[in-house]
Amino acid sequence: MRAARPEAVAEAAAGRERRERPVGASGRLLIIAADHPARGAVSVGDDPVAMADRSELLDRLCVALDRPGVDGVLGTPDILEDLMLLGVLDGRLAIGSMNRGGLAGTSFEIDDRFTAYDADAIAAARLDGGKMLLRIEDADPATARTLEGCARAVSGLARHRLMAMVEPFVAHRINGRVRNLLTPEGMIRAVSVASGLGTTSAYTWLKIPVVAQMERVVAATTLPALLLGGEVAGDTRAVLDDWRRAMRIPGVTGLVAGRSLLYPPDGDVRSAVDAAVDVL
């Protein structure tokens, strides 16, 4: 279809049934994240290419999106367009991933340039919002460009009355590799900076990891917060318990999870997704 009728992508986007508002009757959101490959991150656990097979990834996404309680998906244009062509995004949220230029493991990783969607393209494709990654590295001047790019994206999405989902971290390099500072103080700083981006915060949501003293982190903003699922490498029950505790904090509105639900340790996507729905 892509080779013979590329215009089918725009047709599918134009015909997609959209939700009226992001949050449904439950008051919670569960979004499946699938924007890792565009940043060169296709590993899961000990497998460096676990997410490399696109057909398998799409199969897993279709399984996840079919489960009751799943609200939508976060992805780059290639993945969201595949899902639109497959007809599985009707009535679901579709969040476009925007800045994927800080490729994993590179010397320019902090320079998270906008290489996927921009705000106008998200509106034109009738998506429901855009997501951006903001890593603050005090020793890397590229942080300033990322800050400016994210601020422009927040403002642009707000002009279209679309959700701006900002994923903030304070980051530093250890032996040349970028690592996020997952302390309460680091996340409080990151949340505080992200909350002030753009010409308005009316449509801004935050996507943040579960860390120690999570109440203090969430208290640093009045913006709605979505928990970052991350990758589950150890005790799945412990991770679910962490999510459950964090979900009780006022201001936490849902969960955005990718590899932990699409590639769970036991390979059972349905059970992993259902367990996340149960947490919400």
C-alpha positions in Angstrom: 0.0 0.0 0.0 2.8 2.4 0.8 4.4 1.8 -2.5 1.3 1.8 -4.7 -1.0 4.3 -2.9 1.0 6.6 -0.5 -2.0 9.0 -0.5 -3.8 6.3 1.6 -2.0 7.6 4.7 -3.7 11.1 4.4 -7.0 9.4 3.7 -6.7 7.2 6.8 -5.8 10.3 8.9 -8.8 12.3 7.5 -11.2 9.4 8.2 -10.0 8.5 11.7 -12.7 8.8 14.4 -11.3 11.1 17.2 -12.2 11.4 20.8 -13.8 14.6 22.0 -11.4 15.0 25.0 -8.2 13.3 26.1 -9.6 12.0 29.4 -12.5 9.6 29.2 -15.1 8.6 31.8 -12.6 7.0 34.1 -10.7 10.2 34.6 -7.5 8.3 33.9 -5.3 7.8 30.8 -3.3 4.8 29.7 -1.1 5.5 26.6 1.2 2.9 24.9 4.5 4.5 23.9 6.2 3.3 20.7 8.5 6.1 19.7 11.8 4.5 20.8 13.0 3.1 17.4 13.2 6.6 15.8 15.9 7.5 18.4 17.8 4.4 17.6 16.7 2.7 20.8 15.4 -0.8 19.9 16.8 -2.8 22.8 14.8 -4.5 25.5 16.7 -6.1 28.4 19.6 -8.2 27.1 18.3 -8.2 23.5 19.9 -5.3 21.5 17.4 -5.5 18.7 14.2 -6.7 20.4 12.1 -3.9 18.8 13.7 -4.1 15.4 11.1 -6.2 13.7 8.4 -3.7 12.7 5.7 -6.2 11.9 6.2 -7.8 15.3 6.1 -4.4 17.0 2.8 -3.5 15.1 1.3 -6.9 16.1 2.1 -6.1 19.8 0.7 -2.6 19.5 -2.5 -4.0 17.9 -2.9 -6.4 20.8 -2.3 -3.7 23.4 -4.7 -1.2 21.7 -7.4 -3.9 21.7 -7.4 -4.3 25.4 -10.2 -2.5 27.5 -8.9 0.5 29.3 -6.2 1.5 26.8 -6.7 5.1 25.6 -4.2 5.5 22.8 -0.7 5.4 21.5 2.4 7.6 21.3 4.6 7.3 18.2 6.5 8.8 15.4 4.9 9.4 11.9 5.9 6.0 10.5 4.3 4.0 13.4 1.2 6.1 13.7 0.6 6.0 10.0 1.0 2.2 10.0 -1.6 2.0 12.8 -3.9 4.3 10.9 -3.6 2.2 7.8 -4.4 -0.8 9.9 -7.6 1.0 11.2 -6.8 0.5 14.9 -6.8 4.1 16.0 -10.5 5.0 15.8 -11.7 6.4 19.1 -8.1 6.2 20.5 -5.7 9.1 21.3 -2.9 9.5 18.8 0.0 11.5 20.2 2.8 12.4 17.8 6.4 12.2 19.0 8.3 15.4 17.9 12.0 15.6 18.8 13.9 12.4 18.1 17.2 13.9 17.0 19.1 13.1 20.1 20.0 9.6 19.0 20.7 7.2 21.9 24.4 6.8 22.7 25.7 9.6 20.4 27.9 12.6 21.3 25.0 14.8 20.3 22.4 13.0 22.4 21.4 16.1 24.4 20.8 18.1 21.2 17.2 16.8 20.9 16.2 18.4 17.7 12.8 18.2 16.2 13.1 15.6 13.4 9.6 14.1 13.4 6.3 16.0 13.8 5.9 19.7 14.4 2.8 21.3 15.8 1.3 22.2 12.4 1.8 18.7 11.1 0.2 17.2 14.2 -2.9 19.4 13.7 -3.0 18.7 9.9 -2.9 14.9 10.6 -5.8 15.3 13.1 -3.7 13.9 16.0 -4.5 14.7 19.6 -1.3 16.1 20.8 2.5 16.1 20.7 5.2 14.7 22.9 8.7 16.1 23.4 11.8 15.0 25.4 13.6 17.6 27.5 16.9 16.7 29.0 18.7 19.4 31.0 22.5 18.9 31.0 24.2 21.8 32.7 27.5 21.1 31.0 26.1 20.8 27.5 25.3 24.0 25.5 22.9 21.9 23.3 20.4 22.1 26.3 19.6 25.7 25.3 18.6 24.7 21.8 16.4 21.9 23.2 14.7 24.2 25.7 14.0 26.7 22.9 12.6 24.0 20.6 10.4 22.5 23.3 9.1 26.0 24.2 8.2 26.6 20.5 6.4 23.3 20.3 4.4 23.9 23.5 3.3 27.3 22.1 2.5 25.8 18.7 0.4 23.0 20.0 -1.5 25.3 22.3 -2.4 27.5 19.3 -4.1 24.4 17.9 -5.6 23.5 21.4 -3.7 20.3 21.4 -2.0 18.5 24.3 1.7 19.2 24.7 3.3 16.3 26.6 6.7 17.2 28.0 9.0 14.5 29.3 11.7 16.4 31.5 14.8 15.2 33.1 18.0 16.6 34.6 20.8 14.6 32.8 24.5 14.2 33.1 27.2 12.2 31.4 28.9 9.2 33.1 31.8 7.8 31.2 30.6 9.6 28.1 27.0 8.2 28.3 23.9 10.3 29.1 22.2 9.2 32.3 19.1 10.8 33.8 19.3 12.0 37.4 16.4 10.2 39.1 16.5 11.9 42.5 13.6 13.9 44.0 15.7 17.1 43.7 16.6 16.4 40.1 13.0 15.7 39.1 11.7 18.7 41.0 14.1 20.9 39.0 13.2 19.3 35.7 9.4 19.6 36.4 9.8 23.2 37.4 11.6 24.1 34.2 9.2 22.1 32.0 6.1 23.7 33.6 7.2 27.2 32.5 7.9 26.4 28.8 6.0 28.3 26.1 3.6 31.2 25.9 0.9 29.3 27.8 0.7 26.2 30.0 -3.0 25.6 29.4 -2.4 22.5 27.3 0.8 21.2 28.8 1.0 17.8 30.5 4.1 16.3 32.1 5.4 12.7 31.6 7.5 11.9 34.6 9.2 8.7 36.1 8.3 7.3 39.4 11.1 8.2 41.9 11.5 8.4 45.6 9.4 11.0 47.4 7.1 11.2 44.4 4.7 13.5 46.4 7.3 16.2 46.4 8.0 15.9 42.7 4.3 16.1 41.8 3.8 19.0 44.2 6.3 21.1 42.1 3.6 21.7 39.4 -0.2 22.1 39.0 0.0 20.5 35.5 -1.5 17.1 35.0 1.1 14.4 35.3 1.4 11.0 33.5 3.7 8.4 34.9 6.6 7.2 32.7 6.4 3.4 32.6 10.0 2.8 31.6 11.4 -0.7 31.1 10.7 -3.4 33.6 13.8 -5.6 34.1 13.2 -7.0 37.5 10.2 -7.7 39.8 7.1 -6.8 37.8 4.9 -6.8 41.0 7.2 -4.2 42.6 6.9 -1.9 39.6 3.1 -2.3 39.6 3.1 -1.4 43.3 5.2 1.7 42.6 2.7 2.8 39.9 -0.2 2.1 42.2 1.2 4.2 45.0 2.0 7.1 42.6 -1.4 7.0 41.1 -2.9 8.0 44.5 -1.1 11.3 44.4 -3.4 14.2 43.4 -2.4 15.5 40.0 -1.3 12.1 38.6 -3.7 11.4 35.8 -2.4 8.3 34.1 0.4 6.2 32.7 2.5 6.2 29.5 4.3 2.9 29.1 6.1 1.3 26.2 8.6 -1.6 26.4 7.3 -2.7 29.9 3.9 -3.5 28.3 4.8 -4.3 24.7 7.8 -6.5 25.7 7.2 -7.8 29.2 9.6 -10.4 30.7 7.1 -13.3 30.2 6.1 -12.1 26.6 2.4 -11.9 27.5 1.3 -8.5 26.2 -2.3 -8.9 27.1 -1.6 -9.7 30.7 0.9 -6.9 31.1 -1.5 -4.3 29.6 -4.4 -5.7 31.8 -2.3 -5.4 34.9 -1.5 -1.7 34.0 -5.2 -1.1 33.5 -5.9 -2.6 36.9 -3.5 -0.1 38.5 -5.4 2.8 37.0 
